[in-house]
Amino acid sequence: MWSSIDYATTRQFYVNYKCVLTSADGRNCRDVTWDELSRVVVEGEALPKLEDVLAWARDADACLSLDLKTAFIPEGRLTAEVLRVIERTQTADRVMLIAWEHNELVRAKNAHPEILTRALLRGRPVNLPETIRACRADCVSLSYDLIRPADVEQLHALGVAVMLAELWQPDFDFVARAGVDLVSWGDPAQARRGLDDATRSQLR
């Protein structure tokens, strides 16, 4: 099971959870310093830096999907800093980098071929296999309302895993029929029960 975390940078390049300070003045975290963010408390907890979260994942034997939020910042900056933190914490085997901006996935693969990556898509490309080959992704997210069995088969033939994303209703029978490798759903226990039931139904 993978837990997904959105990460962005502060003005000082510290990598931390994506945050908009709506309780203060609505600024995005890229516009504030870490000193300001470090004083933010949510339900009694301070905001962690990525280094803290990765150290926890390493010690807890947990796997994390890190969603690179690269909008409105210089190209490559966030990815480079995330990779530096992964190197410092020795957690390349604990993470999967995911992004809408596929150039960043290529950048990550060029620097660390062993790090898993997942390409986010909203749409159905004319040549899906070529799109995924170009960004060297290990996995791709396909939308619930756009996924087709032929797409899953083509990606599996390339050795690429498929996540079914944007599932807005507990349609686990559809998930099972689609033959995907992962599904994004907010309640892991419900997903497990639903997938178990769907699998049993298919075997009858």
Secondary structure, DSSP 8 states (H G I E B T S, - for coil): -EEEEEEEE-TT--EEE--B-TTTT--BGGGS-HHHHTT-EETTEE--BHHHHHHHHHHHT-EEEEEE--TTS-TTHHHHHHHHHHHHHT-GGGEEEEES-HHHHHHHHHH-TTSEEEEE-SS--TTHHHHHHHHT-SEEEEETTT--HHHHHHHHHTT-EEEEE---S--HHHHHHHT-SEE--S-HHHHHHHHHHHHHHHH-
